[in-house]
Amino acid sequence: MRRTLGRVRIDRGDLYWIESNSVPQWSLVSAGSDGRDRYRITLPGKGVRAFVVSAAKVMLAQGTTIQAYDTATGAPSWTVDMAAAFPGSSAVSGFVDLGNGRVAISLDSGLYFVDIASGKVVWSRPGPKDGFKALTSDGAGSLAVSAAAGGSAADYFVLDSTGVEKWRQRIDGARGPAPWVSDVPWIPTKSAQGISPSAQYVAVPWSWSGWVGGTDLAFSLFPGTAAMDPITVQLIRNEAVVAAGPLPNEISFHPFSSWPFLAGKDAGHLVLVGQSSHDAPGLCFPVQPGQPWVARVDGTSITQCPLTGLGGTLWVGTAALTPGRLIAGGVDMLSFGCGAHNVYTIAAFALPGESLAPSGWVQNEGNPGLGSRRQRP
């Protein structure tokens, strides 16, 4: 019985995902937008911690080893063992696509820029005792990094495409990046009550999540401060909230999962997949999934409809947007409890006229396969 891990990635309308079975045996799979398999490649190791699609390659990490495969054929391109090349390296947990044919990775041994075409490490900086964490990129080669975390504060800095540090600042109460929407990264901080621009970064509240954005427009989701408060989606333009509204039937009391996609040729609206979890006391089922739905959100309205045909107990684990279609996948919780593995269902739904925006931010390692960066036209 198969299950997928991680998110479904998209590149030029083709889908990519990682599968494992009960052996376990791991495979890289690609399918066309019609659902037909393009190829299925058995992977040499066990477990995939991260993968990204960029520059005509699928890159994936198994332990400290990075592998690349040709997107067109699935043929192996190169393999690099970071622990062998850089002693002390930890397992690779994620990629940040720099948008210039390179990815950044942060390990216990240091920070590295890797050329996607060749697998060559083209720049490195030895790691401090407390380690680096590569966060996000502007899609033009620059990288935001955090380091020296201590208490509630950490150093944040930005490197240009050659590894030169452009600025560094110690920020109290910061927690990872929001989208790099404008000319500087956006960073959630504990003290921010709203959008707080500075010369080097934009501070936003911790509670804001589910970000997507374009050049001057972004959408964010945030819960209320009380259990029965609605979950709200807001539209942000030029670093100011210009419109906000509650998501129908969603309240902060329930755990909520979302998959936001910046959509339309003008990058002017949001396609949002959402699902709440509800209490279901039991040894194997402490929570149960609610009805998944898809919504279209713009500056004046929110329209929403259920994703039917997935079964009432399907826990959605991934979503992707292709031209005219929404792809969603998940497992049936009735046979997934207590460690049982069930077939992972991937289904396509018609969304006539909808497609990803040609440029803008995409969620971390999400659709269309970019790792923590803006996509550019």
C-alpha atoms as one frame of an Amber mdcrd trajectory, in Angstrom:
protein
   0.000   0.000   0.000   1.396   3.353  -0.968   1.389   6.723   0.675   2.899
  10.017  -0.433   5.062  12.205   1.741   5.419  15.954   1.545   3.648  18.125
  -0.969   2.805  17.577  -4.599   5.089  19.830  -6.652   4.286  21.310 -10.056
   6.564  22.366 -12.887   5.153  23.410 -16.285   1.886  21.631 -15.468   3.511
  18.291 -14.529   3.183  16.864 -11.017   5.980  15.433  -8.857   5.752  13.586
  -5.553   7.524  11.045  -3.339   5.944   7.649  -2.593   6.749   4.917  -0.112
   5.228   1.487   0.425   5.167  -1.016   3.284   8.617  -2.479   2.471   9.444
   0.473   2.745  10.659   1.394  -0.714  10.797   5.003  -1.843  10.082   6.330
  -5.328  10.105   9.617  -7.202   6.948   9.866  -9.321   5.942  12.317 -12.014
   2.549  12.538 -13.694   1.089  14.820 -16.333  -1.791  17.158 -15.556  -4.104
  14.405 -16.864  -2.970  12.097 -14.045  -1.047   9.680 -16.263   2.374   8.611
 -14.939   5.321  10.064 -16.822   7.846   7.984 -14.878   8.383   6.242 -11.552
  11.966   6.064 -10.249  12.981   3.765  -7.380  15.224   5.703  -5.016  18.387
   4.138  -3.583  17.903   5.122   0.066  15.135   5.283   2.634  13.288   8.423
   3.632  13.125  11.745   1.789  13.365  14.818   3.982  13.009  17.479   1.282
  12.609  17.928  -2.433  12.241  20.801  -4.847  11.712  21.218  -8.601  13.794
  23.910 -10.288  15.980  24.561 -13.331  14.866  21.339 -15.096  15.885  19.189
 -12.113  14.113  17.436  -9.271  16.376  17.693  -6.233  15.754  15.541  -3.174
  17.560  14.844   0.085  18.002  11.464   1.759  19.982  11.932   4.959  23.104
  13.911   4.071  22.927  12.889   0.401  21.456  15.192  -2.259  20.333  13.699
  -5.573  19.153  15.372  -8.753  17.034  13.903 -11.554  16.143  15.269 -14.972
  12.554  16.526 -14.952  11.880  15.461 -18.539  13.010  11.844 -18.291  13.655
  11.067 -14.624  17.260  10.128 -15.458  19.775  10.593 -12.595  21.869  13.746
 -13.037  24.201  13.849 -10.046  24.638  12.856  -6.378  26.494  14.697  -3.610
  27.184  13.354  -0.110  27.467  16.503   1.993  28.836  14.597   5.012  31.694
  13.200   2.948  32.496  16.566   1.380  31.943  18.593   4.558  32.505  16.541
   7.743  30.044  17.288  10.495  27.136  17.906   8.128  23.694  17.044   9.467
  20.825  15.624   7.461  19.492  17.993   4.796  16.046  19.163   5.934  15.168
  21.705   3.258  16.139  23.673   0.164  15.844  27.390  -0.481  15.709  28.022
  -4.239  17.689  31.205  -4.932  16.083  31.662  -8.346  19.416  31.935 -10.157
  20.082  28.255 -10.810  21.272  27.586  -7.277  19.772  26.356  -4.014  20.867
  27.145  -0.457  21.029  24.569   2.325  21.908  25.048   5.986  23.551  22.197
   7.903  25.360  21.815  11.230  28.623  22.194   9.322  27.684  25.454   7.609
  25.743  27.258   4.906  26.075  26.222   1.246  25.056  27.351  -2.248  24.710
  24.379  -4.640  24.581  24.679  -8.436  21.430  22.858  -9.573  22.799  21.839
 -12.980  26.017  20.222 -11.743  25.655  19.595  -8.007  28.815  21.598  -7.363
  29.012  23.527  -4.100  29.835  26.984  -5.430  29.939  28.872  -2.107  30.118
  27.906   1.549  30.488  29.444   4.985  31.491  27.267   7.968  28.732  27.069
  10.549  28.850  28.678  13.976  28.308  26.548  17.046  24.589  27.336  17.109
  24.132  26.902  13.349  22.585  28.801  10.456  19.015  28.477   9.192  18.406
  29.410   5.561  14.946  30.970   5.455  13.860  32.451   2.149  15.012  34.106
  -1.081  13.893  37.027  -3.204  14.113  34.812  -6.302  16.996  36.868  -7.698
  19.863  35.257  -5.771  19.596  36.886  -2.335  19.055  34.775   0.787  17.639
  35.566   4.240  19.280  33.637   7.096  18.879  33.397  10.863  21.607  32.426
  13.336  22.804  32.802  16.936  19.391  32.094  18.411  19.322  32.678  22.141
  16.358  33.259  24.424  13.736  35.023  22.352  16.188  36.743  19.981  18.190
  35.754  16.908  20.450  37.347  14.333  18.852  37.869  10.937  20.898  38.753
   7.885  20.698  38.820   4.093  23.361  37.541   1.685  23.594  38.523  -1.961
  24.107  35.967  -4.727  27.887  35.910  -4.126  27.550  35.300  -0.376  28.352
  38.886   0.649  26.425  39.991   3.731  24.190  42.975   2.919  22.897  43.631
   6.435  22.583  41.983   9.855  20.343  42.774  12.805  19.459  41.062  16.077
  15.675  40.817  16.272  13.783  40.007  19.447  10.816  37.657  19.232  11.288
  36.788  15.555  10.074  33.464  14.190  11.019  32.597  10.637  10.080  34.451
   7.444   6.853  35.481   5.831   6.945  36.053   2.054   9.602  38.204   0.471
   6.850  40.302  -1.091   8.536  43.674  -1.608  12.225  44.575  -1.765  12.943
  43.172   1.709  11.957  39.983   3.567   8.887  39.964   5.805   9.548  38.498
   9.297   6.916  37.537  11.902   7.810  39.014  15.307   6.133  38.673  18.688
   5.931  42.416  19.287   4.406  43.420  15.930   0.734  44.386  16.203   0.460
  45.136  12.505   2.693  45.730   9.493   5.853  47.562  10.597   8.191  48.414
   7.713  11.853  49.184   8.314  14.765  49.769   5.985  15.898  46.151   6.187
  12.758  44.049   6.734   9.014  44.239   7.329   7.810  43.019  10.743   4.388
  41.335  10.837   2.485  39.567  13.668   3.285  35.991  14.632  -0.316  34.922
  14.151  -0.425  35.746  10.460   0.017  32.626   8.344  -0.849  31.084   4.997
   0.953  33.754   3.019   1.040  34.244  -0.735   1.943  37.463  -2.481   2.962
  39.289  -5.628   5.017  42.439  -6.123   2.822  44.758  -4.058  -0.118  42.542
  -3.069  -0.378  39.717  -0.548  -2.997  37.569   1.156  -2.680  36.294   4.713
  -4.765  34.175   7.068  -4.935  34.755  10.799  -6.962  33.382  13.717  -8.665
  35.465  16.345  -7.658  35.826  19.977 -10.613  33.820  21.358 -11.817  30.292
  20.637 -14.944  31.311  18.744 -13.322  34.102  16.731 -13.485  33.597  12.949
 -10.423  32.792  10.878  -9.917  35.852   8.710  -8.323  36.328   5.313  -6.858
  39.735   4.593  -5.629  41.464   1.491  -2.451  43.535   1.851  -1.351  46.078
  -0.720   1.744  48.280  -0.516   2.413  47.098   3.057  -1.071  47.997   4.360
  -4.190  45.878   4.980  -6.818  47.169   2.554  -9.535  44.515   2.946 -10.365
  41.643   5.324 -13.182  39.191   5.839 -14.019  35.994   7.776 -13.836  32.568
   6.187 -17.341  31.062   6.270 -17.863  28.490   9.048 -14.218  28.503  10.199
 -13.389  29.449  13.788 -10.140  29.658  15.731 -11.241  26.923  18.135 -10.527
  24.239  15.520  -7.082  23.416  14.104  -7.089  24.698  10.529  -4.988  23.696
   7.512  -4.781  25.803   4.368  -3.155  25.802   0.950  -3.190  29.311  -0.573
  -2.406  30.026  -4.231  -1.919  33.453  -5.798  -3.955  33.173  -8.991  -4.876
  34.952 -12.210  -2.812  36.557 -14.948  -2.865  39.807 -12.992  -1.988  38.050
  -9.686  -5.094  39.727  -8.287  -6.931  37.041  -6.356  -6.488  34.043  -4.069
  -7.487  30.421  -4.592  -7.620  28.862  -1.141  -8.048  25.238  -0.066  -9.007
  24.775   3.574  -9.950  22.096   6.088 -10.621  22.153   9.819 -10.019  19.366
  12.316 -12.563  18.516  15.002 -12.365  16.698  18.326 -13.074  12.974  18.094
 -12.072  11.399  21.440 -10.540   7.993  20.985  -7.258   6.124  21.229  -6.501
   6.282  17.513  -8.643   9.265  16.533  -8.082  12.268  18.836  -9.244  14.483
  15.971 -11.190  13.965  12.768 -11.132  15.961   9.519 -13.895  18.349   8.516
 -15.209  18.849   4.991 -12.463  20.242   2.736 -13.377  23.203   0.549 -11.997
  25.589  -2.063 -12.592  29.340  -2.107 -11.899  32.286  -4.393 -10.972  35.488
  -2.571 -10.456  38.989  -3.964 -10.725  42.504  -2.600 -14.535  42.455  -2.447
 -15.786  38.897  -1.976 -15.187  35.344  -0.780 -16.907  32.507  -2.642 -16.588
  28.964  -1.318 -17.670  25.435  -2.246 -16.984  21.954  -0.794 -14.565  19.523
  -2.388 -16.939  16.599  -2.772 -16.124  13.049  -3.816 -13.146  12.670  -1.462
 -15.125  10.922   1.258 -16.145  12.360   4.590 -13.049  11.162   6.450 -10.301
  12.217   4.028  -7.575  14.203   5.712  -6.120  16.457   3.021  -2.325  16.524
   3.122  -1.439  18.376  -0.040  -2.873  20.602  -2.754  -1.643  22.098  -6.014
  -3.067  24.367  -8.717  -2.582  23.640 -12.420  -4.265  25.487 -15.322  -7.985
  24.815 -14.929  -7.524  22.162 -12.243  -7.066  21.858  -8.513  -5.150  18.800
  -7.296  -5.756  17.557  -3.733  -4.527  14.471  -1.947  -4.850  12.795   1.421
  -5.564   9.666   3.437  -8.787   8.146   4.748  -8.523   8.442   8.523 -10.863
   5.490   9.190  -8.110   3.083   8.166  -5.126   5.289   8.993  -5.437   5.278
  12.788  -2.971   3.590  15.123  -0.197   3.560  12.528  -2.024   1.735   9.735
  -1.035   2.901   6.252  -3.693   3.426   3.651  -3.630   4.297  -0.027  -3.024
   8.002  -0.496  -5.681   9.431  -2.809  -4.820  12.181  -5.295  -7.799  13.735
  -7.067  -8.291  16.502  -9.644 -11.139  19.032  -9.588 -12.116  21.323 -12.449
 -11.523  25.039 -11.855 -12.259  26.586 -15.260 -10.252  29.707 -15.968  -8.072
  29.435 -12.865  -4.282  29.181 -12.885  -1.299  30.210 -10.822  -0.181  33.803
 -11.161   2.855  34.171 -13.465   4.906  35.649 -10.618   4.760  36.027  -6.868
   5.442  34.250  -3.611   4.643  30.581  -3.107   4.465  28.811   0.242   7.497
  27.067   1.681   8.530  24.221  -0.645   5.028  24.294  -2.074   3.323  24.747
  -5.389   4.726  25.099  -7.991   7.727  23.365  -6.459   9.890  26.313  -5.553
  11.659  26.227  -2.231  11.063  29.336  -0.126  11.343  32.060  -2.726   9.458
  34.377  -5.034   8.843  33.206  -8.557   9.431  35.745 -11.270   7.900  35.971
 -14.763
